[in-house]
């Protein structure tokens, strides 16, 4: 009779635990990270009697969670990558909208500037036309500065986002470490049982952590989990949580690097090793899109301003003097590394050729002696130089002093090009529309030869004798003498009949046709030439000339490359981020199909356990009745 009571009671207890577990599942059906639980019943050892083995009921060995480690690991990976791509895409869309704006971008501003320049070439003596040209030049300057400032604002906001994300990482790490301690203690108390809800809470925190940064987890025998980030740096070990920290980059103080903080010591981390999640998206956007876009914008501004300045210097303004700069041009940015042994020495960097400038940044390292190594950061091309100065990629680099072996310097040739561009003058008379010299033919000439007005040879600076009078006298149809300051007064110069080009004192003229003996041609200062438009025509023609990217693109062409590169990357991320989000959703669905709570299934379980409980209770009632019957026999 006792066995009957015991068996019935075990059934009641098992059904009760089943009901409690089912109710727990239903209550947490919407709880993030909750994993469905179920009881694990097992038959008690049966008792041998003469007729055989008789069962003694049931025991609930464990309440286990339905957990697939492979699917859970896949969810972490897919979600971390999805958030990384979505973050990158969200940030990059800002740049795409900024540079591609058909009204507020730099391209329409440059077009307006060149349109106004064409109006000056049609009426070079018109002060209103010149003032309009300067006004449109200021408009172009404003657009470059505004776009650059917006990129700077995005970079500043990005630093705040990085700091906030690091705070979240550290908070999650501390909570995971605390749960590790509680889980280890719980398992140590009852080794055969798992603290399911604590495990769910820890897994949910690891999921949130992976939304900020990609991690690797290693399960330990004592139930704790070790979490690693970057290139294997431990973030959580047992109940100890390390920290990440935002620090100023030693190579560029304007940027934040992510460092590793352990035992009070700040250790540098390889930034490329920080992948996945929001942090990976922020760093990739900043290093691979935002800074290259700012460099590309700066290159356009530098190219436009420098080229226009050079051509204006070759002309003559309304006051009859040689032209000067129309734009102020910024200098390359050179930053000594904060870890340098010598802090005062900085290399000199100047722009030598606009055409050869790239959009890359560079790292210059002093090897000792006179040797240097230059690393082009865009493609990691390394070049060793036995000494400086050297001219490379359109910039001339001179040696820093003092300098110590191992010192490094970050060189950003175009980073501040758009920020620092400015209008150098508001005086419309300073536009050098005319050429400073002109060729004339003597009225007594008898041949059919003619002389061109002439052009000034580029690039500046102009020859000091540019405006000195020079006389060319033909001593025969095929030779001439030259008289004038700076020419050397040569005699018997062979007439270049093929090209007709004659060059002295920084100018070139063409004499075409058939000169006669005694014919005289003069090159003189271009006085009273307010209607001359030779130089402004050359300046206007720069709009369509391939003066940038090693002679393969115009100003608007390289700006179009910037717009195209950003647009292509944005379009790519739009597709890949959506695909990855869908992939993550499918993986979560597969994981939830195994571990998630199905309310229909739980409702069925409620009915099943209810019936089991009622049946066990009925068995206990029958046992009680039988026991009462036995007692009645003795009365």
Secondary structure as UniProt FT lines:
FT   HELIX           2..27
FT   TURN            28..30
FT   TURN            32..33
FT   STRAND          37..43
FT   STRAND          47..49
FT   TURN            50..51
FT   STRAND          52..54
FT   STRAND          58..65
FT   HELIX           69..99
FT   TURN            102..104
FT   HELIX           106..122
FT   TURN            124..125
FT   HELIX           127..189
FT   TURN            191..192
FT   HELIX           196..212
FT   STRAND          215..219
FT   TURN            221..222
FT   STRAND          225..229
FT   TURN            230..232
FT   STRAND          233..237
FT   TURN            238..239
FT   STRAND          240..241
FT   STRAND          243..248
FT   TURN            253..254
FT   STRAND          256..262
FT   TURN            263..264
FT   STRAND          265..268
FT   HELIX           271..273
FT   HELIX           277..285
FT   HELIX           286..290
FT   HELIX           291..313
FT   STRAND          315..316
FT   TURN            318..319
FT   STRAND          327..328
FT   STRAND          333..336
FT   TURN            338..339
FT   STRAND          348..351
FT   TURN            355..356
FT   STRAND          362..368
FT   TURN            369..370
FT   STRAND          371..376
FT   TURN            377..380
FT   STRAND          381..385
FT   STRAND          390..392
FT   TURN            393..394
FT   STRAND          395..398
FT   TURN            405..406
FT   STRAND          408..412
FT   TURN            415..416
FT   HELIX           417..420
FT   STRAND          422..423
FT   HELIX           428..430
FT   STRAND          434..435
FT   STRAND          437..441
FT   TURN            443..444
FT   STRAND          450..451
FT   STRAND          455..456
FT   TURN            464..467
FT   STRAND          470..476
FT   TURN            477..478
FT   STRAND          479..483
FT   TURN            485..487
FT   STRAND          493..494
FT   TURN            497..499
FT   STRAND          501..504
FT   TURN            505..506
FT   STRAND          507..512
FT   TURN            517..518
FT   STRAND          520..525
FT   TURN            527..528
FT   TURN            530..531
FT   HELIX           534..541
FT   TURN            542..544
FT   TURN            549..552
FT   HELIX           555..595
FT   HELIX           599..633
//
